[in-house]
């Protein structure tokens, strides 16, 4: 993914880690001085000064590496915090949807019970009216205490009929609305569950990168604690440290060449693991998407055939990522290249 700024190199952390064996070798006792006269003593002092100068330079270099390491840790922690915030947000949405769905189902159960009761009451009223028979007009007139009472009785019968019908109608309407809400929530729930799982996988992938970075941090802290002792190291110790550095750099190159699950990949797998965890992710808050986390502007600039990278096939994403990678010359386009120590 093309980023707005370049990040410090984590390869520097490996260099700092190598300082630890240099320090430990530096703690080895110096050879005892012989009795070869002033000339031999002067030569020994000159040699020691040369060694001290070399190791002083290494100590200064270690201090710069510590600063770079702190910046890299801050970058990864920011990315991890952002991913955790997205996960917390999706988990909260999912919890609200589940709670709303449960409440809607309980409300629907209560409405159905109420509708059954109202229907039973209405049926009882209608049955009683049927069994009593239709009142004779003369009986109604004679039973009324005046014309006003007659009007009140007629209005009462009509009001009762309308009220019973209205109660049943209202309960039925609310029941139907609640059922529609339940259906909508039941449809929304699996989509939110899938989105939450996707964000969690992305967070977990960043956390895995963070574990390796913190391990390098621990080695760097150990090297810092022994930095003053490294001033007593010998030239032979420094050469052994250089050989160890060569070995570790070879290990890093082999790690960068890993295929990784879901491969082959157009760029080194550690970068893909850090950027997307090997998933075809939808756009994040910055708009980056796909296996390689292309920003829309970068994707369109490379000739992408879809509005966003994740909507394209993996083959097309591979092809455009390889073009951007350019044999390693374009590594700076991915923030994670610096985080995993690939430049």
C-alpha positions in Angstrom: 0.0 0.0 0.0 1.3 3.4 -0.8 1.7 5.4 2.4 2.1 9.2 3.0 5.4 8.9 4.8 8.3 6.5 5.1 9.0 4.6 8.4 12.3 3.8 10.2 14.0 0.6 9.3 13.7 -2.3 11.7 16.8 -3.8 10.2 18.5 -1.4 12.5 17.0 -3.2 15.5 18.7 -6.4 14.3 22.0 -4.5 14.3 21.3 -3.5 17.9 20.5 -7.0 18.9 23.9 -8.1 17.6 25.5 -5.7 20.0 24.7 -8.1 22.9 27.1 -10.8 21.8 29.7 -8.1 21.1 29.2 -6.9 24.7 29.5 -10.4 26.2 32.7 -11.1 24.2 33.9 -7.7 25.4 33.7 -8.8 29.0 36.4 -11.5 28.4 39.6 -10.7 30.4 42.4 -8.9 28.5 45.7 -10.7 28.2 48.2 -9.9 31.0 50.9 -7.5 30.2 54.4 -8.9 29.7 57.7 -7.4 30.8 58.8 -6.4 27.3 59.9 -2.9 28.2 58.4 0.5 27.4 58.1 -0.1 23.7 55.9 -3.2 24.2 53.8 -1.3 26.8 53.3 1.7 24.5 52.2 -0.6 21.6 49.7 -2.3 23.9 48.3 1.1 25.0 47.9 2.2 21.3 46.1 -1.0 20.5 43.8 -0.6 23.4 43.0 3.0 22.3 42.2 1.9 18.8 39.8 -0.7 20.3 38.2 1.8 22.5 37.7 4.2 19.6 36.0 1.5 17.5 33.7 0.5 20.4 32.8 4.1 21.2 31.6 4.5 17.6 29.6 1.3 18.0 28.0 2.6 21.3 27.0 5.8 19.5 25.5 3.8 16.7 23.6 1.7 19.2 22.1 4.9 20.7 20.8 5.9 17.2 19.3 2.4 16.8 17.5 2.7 20.1 15.8 5.9 18.8 14.8 4.1 15.6 13.4 1.2 17.5 11.3 3.4 19.7 9.8 5.0 16.6 9.0 1.6 15.1 7.4 0.5 18.3 5.2 3.6 18.3 4.1 3.1 14.7 3.1 -0.5 15.3 1.4 0.4 18.5 -0.6 3.1 16.8 -1.7 0.6 14.1 -2.6 -2.0 16.7 -4.6 0.5 18.8 -6.5 1.6 15.7 -7.3 -2.0 14.8 -8.4 -2.6 18.4 -10.7 0.4 18.3 -12.3 -0.9 15.1 -12.7 -4.3 16.8 -14.3 -2.8 19.9 -16.7 -0.8 17.8 -17.8 -3.8 15.8 -18.2 -5.9 18.9 -20.3 -3.2 20.5 -22.5 -3.1 17.4 -22.9 -6.8 17.4 -23.8 -6.8 21.1 -26.5 -4.1 20.6 -28.0 -6.0 17.6 -28.1 -9.2 19.6 -29.7 -7.4 22.6 -32.3 -5.7 20.3 -33.1 -9.0 18.6 -33.7 -10.7 22.0 -35.8 -7.8 23.2 -37.9 -7.8 19.9 -38.5 -11.5 20.2 -39.6 -11.2 23.9 -41.9 -8.3 22.9 -43.4 -10.3 20.1 -44.1 -13.2 22.5 -46.0 -10.8 24.8 -47.9 -9.2 22.0 -49.0 -12.6 20.7 -50.2 -13.5 24.2 -52.1 -10.2 24.5 -53.7 -10.7 21.1 -54.9 -14.1 22.1 -56.5 -12.7 25.3 -58.2 -9.8 23.5 -59.5 -12.1 20.9 -60.9 -14.4 23.7 -62.6 -11.4 25.4 -64.1 -10.2 22.1 -65.3 -13.6 21.3 -66.9 -13.9 24.8 -68.7 -10.6 24.3 -69.9 -11.5 20.8 -71.1 -14.9 22.1 -73.0 -13.3 25.0 -74.6 -10.9 22.6 -75.6 -13.7 20.3 -77.0 -15.9 23.1 -79.0 -12.9 24.6 -80.6 -12.3 21.2 -81.2 -9.1 19.4 -83.1 -6.7 21.8 -86.6 -5.7 20.6 -86.9 -2.0 19.7 -89.9 -1.6 22.0 -88.0 -3.2 24.9 -85.1 -0.8 24.4 -87.4 2.2 24.2 -89.5 1.2 27.2 -86.4 0.3 29.2 -84.8 3.7 28.6 -85.4 6.5 31.1 -86.1 9.1 28.7 -84.8 10.0 25.2 -81.4 11.0 26.5 -80.9 7.6 28.2 -82.0 5.9 24.9 -79.3 7.8 23.0 -76.7 7.0 25.7 -77.5 3.3 25.4 -77.2 3.2 21.7 -73.9 5.2 21.8 -72.6 2.8 24.5 -73.2 -0.3 22.3 -71.5 1.3 19.3 -68.5 2.5 21.5 -68.0 -1.0 22.9 -68.0 -2.5 19.5 -65.5 0.0 18.1 -63.2 -0.3 21.2 -63.0 -4.1 20.9 -62.2 -3.9 17.2 -59.7 -1.2 17.8 -57.9 -3.1 20.6 -57.5 -6.2 18.4 -56.4 -4.1 15.4 -53.8 -2.1 17.4 -52.3 -5.3 18.9 -52.2 -6.9 15.5 -50.5 -3.9 14.0 -47.9 -3.7 16.7 -47.3 -7.4 16.4 -46.7 -7.2 12.7 -44.3 -4.2 13.1 -42.4 -6.1 15.8 -42.2 -9.2 13.6 -40.7 -7.0 10.8 -38.1 -5.6 13.2 -37.2 -9.1 14.3 -36.7 -10.2 10.7 -34.5 -7.2 9.9 -32.4 -7.8 13.0 -32.0 -11.5 12.3 -30.8 -10.6 8.7 -28.3 -7.9 10.1 -26.9 -10.2 12.8 -24.8 -12.6 10.5 -23.4 -9.7 8.5 -22.2 -8.0 11.7 -20.8 -11.2 13.0 -18.8 -11.7 9.7 -17.5 -8.1 9.8 -16.5 -8.4 13.5 -14.6 -11.7 12.7 -12.7 -10.0 9.8 -11.6 -7.0 11.9 -10.5 -9.4 14.7 -8.3 -11.4 12.3 -6.7 -8.2 11.1 -6.0 -7.2 14.7 -4.6 -10.6 15.5 -2.2 -10.4 12.5 -0.8 -7.1 13.7 -0.5 -8.6 17.2 1.7 -11.4 15.8 4.0 -8.8 14.2 4.0 -7.0 17.6 5.2 -10.1 19.4 8.3 -10.4 17.1 8.9 -6.6 17.5 8.7 -6.8 21.3 11.2 -9.7 21.3 13.6 -7.6 19.3 13.0 -4.7 21.8 13.9 -7.0 24.7 17.2 -7.9 23.0 17.9 -4.3 22.3 17.2 -3.3 25.9 19.6 -6.0 27.0 22.3 -4.6 24.7 21.7 -1.1 26.1 22.3 -2.4 29.6 25.7 -3.8 28.5 26.8 -0.9 26.3 29.4 0.5 28.8 30.8 -3.0 29.2 31.2 -3.2 25.4 34.0 -0.6 25.6 36.3 -3.3 27.0 35.8 -5.5 24.0 38.6 -6.6 21.7 39.1 -6.4 18.0 38.6 -10.2 17.8 35.2 -9.8 19.5 34.2 -7.1 17.1 35.0 -9.4 14.1 33.0 -12.2 15.6 30.1 -9.8 16.0 30.4 -8.8 12.3 30.3 -12.5 11.3 27.2 -12.9 13.5 25.6 -9.9 11.8 26.2 -11.5 8.4 24.5 -14.6 9.6 21.5 -12.8 11.0 21.2 -10.7 7.8 21.1 -14.0 5.8 18.4 -15.2 8.1 16.4 -12.0 7.5 16.7 -12.5 3.7 15.4 -16.1 4.0 12.5 -14.9 6.1 11.7 -12.2 3.5 11.5 -14.9 0.9 8.9 -17.0 2.7 5.8 -17.8 0.7 3.4 -17.8 3.5 -0.2 -19.2 3.6 -2.4 -18.4 0.6 0.7 -17.6 -1.5 2.6 -17.1 -3.7 2.7 -13.4 -3.0 4.0 -10.6 -5.2 6.0 -9.1 -2.3 7.6 -10.7 0.8 5.2 -12.6 3.0 6.2 -10.8 6.3 5.0 -7.5 4.7 1.7 -9.1 3.6 1.2 -10.6 7.0 1.7 -7.2 8.7 -0.5 -5.3 6.2 -3.5 -7.7 5.9 -2.8 -11.0 7.5 -3.1 -12.6 4.0 -6.8 -11.6 3.7 -8.6 -9.7 1.0 -9.8 -6.9 3.4 -12.4 -4.3 2.6 -11.4 -0.6 2.9 -10.2 0.6 6.3 -10.6 4.1 7.7 -7.9 5.3 5.4 -9.4 3.7 2.3 -6.7 1.0 1.9 -8.0 -2.5 0.9 -7.1 -5.8 -0.6 -4.3 -8.3 0.1 -1.7 -5.6 -0.3 -3.7 -2.7 1.2 -3.7 -0.4 -1.8 -4.9 3.2 -1.3 -7.5 4.1 -4.0 -5.2 6.7 -5.6 -2.3 4.2 -5.8 -4.6 1.5 -7.2 -6.0 3.7 -9.9 -2.6 5.1 -10.7 -1.4 1.5 -11.4 -4.3 0.9 -13.7 -6.6 -1.1 -11.4 -9.8 -2.2 -13.1 -12.1 -1.8 -10.0 -13.0 1.1 -7.7 -11.1 -0.5 -4.8 -8.3 -3.2 -4.8 -10.3 -5.8 -2.8 -12.9 -5.9 -5.5 -10.4 -7.2 -8.0 -9.1 -10.8 -8.4 -6.0 -11.9 -6.5 -4.2 -12.3 -9.8 -4.7 -8.6 -10.7 -3.7 -7.5 -7.2 -0.6 -9.7 -7.4 0.3 -8.1 -10.8 -0.1 -4.5 -9.7 1.7 -5.2 -6.3 4.6 -6.7 -8.2 4.8 -3.6 -10.4 4.8 -1.3 -7.3 7.3 -3.5 -5.5 9.7 -3.2 -8.6 12.1 -5.9 -7.4 12.3 -4.3 -3.9 12.9 -0.7 -5.1 9.4 0.2 -4.1 9.5 -1.3 -0.6 9.0 2.1 0.9 5.4 2.2 -0.4 4.5 -0.2 2.4 4.7 1.0 6.0 5.1 -2.6 7.1 8.3 -3.1 5.1 10.0 -1.0 7.6 8.3 -2.6 10.6 9.5 -6.1 9.6 12.9 -4.9 8.6 12.7 -5.2 4.8 14.1 -2.4 2.6 
